[in-house]
Amino acid sequence: MRSTVRLRILITCGVLVVAGIGGWQLLPSDDVRTDPITVGTTDEVTSLDPAGAYDAGSWAMYSNVFQSLLTFKPGFTTPVPDAAESCRFVGNKLTTYECTLRDDLTFVNGRKITAEDVKYSVERILAIKTDVGPAPLFPTLKNVDADGQKVTFHLSGRDATFPLKLATGAGSIVDRTLYPAKRLREGTAVDGSGPYVLKEYKPGEVARFEPNPRYKGAVSKTGHTVVVKYFQESEQLAAAWKAKQVDVTNRQMPPGFINALKDASGDGTRITEVATAEVRNLNFNLRPGSAMADKAVRRAVAAVLDRPAITTGPYQGTVEPLYSLIPQGFVGHSTAFYDAYPEPSAAIAKRLLKDADVDTPVKFTLGHRADATYAAEAAEIKKQLEQSGLFEVEVVSVDWKAFQKAYAQGKFDAYPIGWFPDFPDSDNFAAPLVGTGNALHNGYSSKRIDSLIAASQQYSDRARATDDFKEIQSEVAKDVPLVPLWQKKDYVLATDQVAGSQYLSDGTGMWRLWELGWI
């Protein structure tokens, strides 16, 4: 086997295209090596309770220790049964969705799983409704019925995307005897039914996953024991990789480090580049009292920002400029912000502010998650805006959990956030980001956009929603509750002793630790 394997992997529509190595070499062997595979990441677990988090780090955990009715197979965008035996819409109205649960499921503690647990799990998310929880993902859900092994979801309107939402971390099934109905479960215990059991967990440091012998579902083989190490900053993760303290890394390596590895040879590294739709937006606080409550100010920021300078500067070309709410590769993608603001222009921004009688310089706070790359991004945004002479920006750096709480409480006027899709549909970039009661907690609400979102959800043939999505993006470019910054590729690094890393992440929001094995 060659010491260096460089891969470019594109997973789309169920087809896996691999360049650089025979496919047989990427699959786990039947060897007797039993030591854990160590995975490093900068993603942080906000909560071990599925009702308490709506972020990539937490949902990566959930996809391994909890089970949902449906799941996504690697490379496919249509969900398949996992905890369910079967699921279907009842009739043609797309307002009633029914699932029959498998009859052989138990939680890790041995208790049998019933439809009542499914009903309870979803309803407590809506009842608890934490600031950073997944409740915004179910705006159309009216109520849930459970009868034996059958669970029925009643929706307030047509929603062809509902099955996709059930396949996410928001669909995680919890034990109703152990998870409180009105509050989050405390402590570090997890009782799920997923492919793995969480055997050890030290918040912000390490998690140990061992195969769950009770698991029954879509995953045919639960794989090896995996230890996940959590790092606060990308530079720390890079240092751990250099020191051979991790066997696999995913999200986020420093941009310069990734570029250097691409050019390296003979270092025993396998790089998987997966086509994903992770985006990053500059979000605005529209609450009264915020400098960004004035639409003219938000539009002026959009007129000044130079995306190529951000993507080639702090990110060193590892991301691509994004000019609309919905990224490339998704139904309805447009270039609404480029159409409205084709080139960075301080003159246009000055006119917008003058016409609205806004005094300059506009002073505002720009919050970001503590990390060297994000700090460089914030510094670049500050520089661009202040060089226009129209803004005075105070940059605030905060650790991830505090950052989430702060923006949800309106502590920042502006804040960049990355968004990783929970399910492969354009709706995931619409309803959760710009719908009323959105996951960004920015106070934005538009009856027109809400109407368009509802209209887009009615089509089983998602291509028919193209016009609705394009109009949503046009409305967002007018109101500017956020400014799209970039779209990125996802990279997984693995040593040449680890197989299956090409299946770890594919843009569906899942983290398939069970696909990893020793070669």
Secondary structure, DSSP 8 states (H G I E B T S, - for coil): --S-EE---EEETTEEE--SS-GGGGS-------S-EEEEE------SSGGG--SHHHHHHHHHHS--SEE--TT--S-EESSEEEEEESSSSS-EEEEEE-SS-B-TTS-B--HHHHHHHHHHHHHH--TTSSGGG-TTEEEEEEETTEEEEEESS--TTHHHHHTSGGG----TTTS-SSS---SS-----SSEEEEEEETTTEEEEEE-TT--SS-S-----EEEEE-SSHHHHHHHHHTT--SEEES---HHHHHHHHH--SS-EEEEEEEEEEEEEEEE--STTSGGGSHHHHHHHHHH--HHHHHHTTTTTSEEE--SSS-TTSTT---HHHHHS-S--HHHHHHHHHHTT--SSEEEEEEEES-HHHHHHHHHHHHHHHHTTSEEEEEEEE-HHHHHHHHHTT--SEEEEEE--SSSSGGGGTHHHHSTT-TT------HHHHHHHHHHTT-SSGGGGHHHHHHHHHHHHHH-SEEEEEEEEEEEEEETTEE-GGGS--SSS---GGG-EE-
